[in-house]
């Protein structure tokens, strides 16, 4: 049975992938009370990693698309943390976005908007959140974006 949130995702043409497994000695999520902390999700699709540096080989639109893939992975991790019941998600509390960018690139917020805009489109007001968007000289595996999230659940 598909819940309300997954039905909305389907309307947007999005099917959540299986939650990506951690790549090192950490867990993908930690639930404390009604808060779930999701480890950083890197930009990737079913075809592989999205790599490159903003201000060099990647433009803002492509960076925003990469950030959107991170948001999809965040929701997949939330679903896994909630034993498959994504409708227990109350709201997105905060995102921290890391953008692989050159020293002179200053549009990190426009890149992370790819994730923020998607979450609002998918979740409505429950997708509105506090946020940081920061530059990183490099990211794991050369990915373009990594985003971690904090979510309120029931």
C-alpha positions in Angstrom: 0.0 0.0 0.0 1.4 3.4 -1.0 1.0 6.2 1.5 0.1 9.8 0.8 3.7 11.0 0.6 4.7 8.3 -1.8 1.6 9.0 -3.9 2.7 12.6 -4.2 6.2 11.5 -5.1 4.7 9.3 -7.9 2.8 12.3 -9.2 6.2 14.0 -9.5 7.6 11.0 -11.3 9.8 10.0 -8.4 10.2 6.5 -7.0 12.3 6.3 -3.9 15.3 4.0 -4.3 16.4 1.6 -1.7 18.2 3.6 1.0 21.9 3.7 0.2 24.1 1.7 2.6 26.7 3.5 4.6 30.2 3.5 2.9 32.2 3.5 6.2 31.9 3.0 9.9 28.7 5.0 10.6 24.9 4.4 10.5 22.6 6.0 7.9 20.2 7.3 10.6 19.8 7.9 14.3 16.4 8.3 15.8 16.2 10.2 19.1 12.6 10.8 20.4 10.6 12.3 17.5 13.8 13.4 15.6 15.6 11.4 12.9 19.1 12.5 11.9 20.1 11.3 8.5 23.8 11.0 7.5 25.0 12.9 4.5 23.7 11.7 1.2 25.8 12.1 -1.8 24.7 13.1 -5.3 24.0 10.0 -7.3 21.4 8.3 -9.5 20.8 4.7 -10.4 23.4 5.3 -13.1 26.2 6.2 -10.7 27.8 9.2 -8.9 27.2 12.8 -10.0 30.7 14.3 -9.8 32.3 17.6 -10.6 33.0 21.0 -9.1 30.8 24.1 -9.2 32.6 27.1 -10.7 34.7 24.7 -12.9 33.0 21.8 -14.7 29.5 22.0 -13.3 27.0 24.9 -13.7 24.4 25.9 -11.1 21.5 24.1 -12.9 23.4 20.8 -12.9 24.4 21.4 -9.3 20.8 22.0 -8.3 19.8 18.7 -10.1 22.6 16.9 -8.1 21.2 18.4 -4.9 17.8 17.1 -5.8 19.1 13.6 -6.0 20.5 14.0 -2.4 17.0 15.0 -1.2 15.5 11.9 -2.8 18.1 9.8 -1.0 17.3 11.6 2.3 13.7 10.6 1.9 14.7 7.1 1.2 16.7 7.0 4.4 13.8 8.5 6.4 11.5 5.8 5.0 14.0 3.1 6.0 14.3 4.7 9.5 10.5 4.6 9.8 10.3 0.9 8.9 8.9 1.7 5.5 6.1 4.1 6.6 7.1 7.5 5.2 3.7 8.9 6.2 5.2 9.1 9.8 7.3 12.0 8.5 6.0 15.2 10.2 8.4 17.8 8.7 11.9 18.5 7.5 13.6 20.4 10.3 17.0 21.3 8.8 19.3 20.5 5.9 23.0 21.1 5.7 24.3 21.1 2.1 27.9 20.8 1.1 28.8 22.0 -2.4 32.0 20.9 -4.1 33.1 24.3 -5.5 36.0 26.5 -6.4 37.2 29.2 -4.0 35.5 32.0 -6.0 32.1 30.2 -6.4 29.5 31.9 -4.3 26.1 30.5 -5.4 26.0 27.5 -3.0 22.5 28.5 -1.9 21.2 28.3 -5.5 22.7 24.8 -5.8 21.1 23.6 -2.5 17.8 25.1 -3.6 17.6 22.0 -5.8 17.0 19.9 -2.6 14.9 22.5 -0.8 12.6 23.2 -3.8 12.1 19.5 -4.3 11.2 18.8 -0.6 8.6 21.7 -0.6 7.2 20.4 -3.9 6.9 16.9 -2.5 5.8 17.7 1.1 4.2 21.1 0.9 4.7 23.2 4.1 6.1 20.1 5.9 9.1 20.4 3.5 10.0 23.9 4.5 13.1 23.9 6.7 16.1 25.7 8.2 19.2 25.3 6.1 22.9 25.9 5.6 24.6 25.8 2.2 28.4 25.8 2.4 31.3 25.4 0.1 33.7 22.4 0.3 37.1 22.2 -1.5 36.3 18.6 -2.2 33.7 15.9 -1.3 33.9 12.1 -1.0 34.5 10.3 -4.3 34.5 13.7 -6.1 30.7 14.1 -5.8 29.1 17.5 -6.6 26.9 17.7 -3.5 26.4 16.1 -0.1 23.4 16.9 2.1 22.5 15.8 5.6 19.1 16.3 7.2 17.1 16.4 10.4 13.5 15.3 10.3 10.6 15.3 12.8 8.6 12.1 12.8 5.8 10.4 14.7 
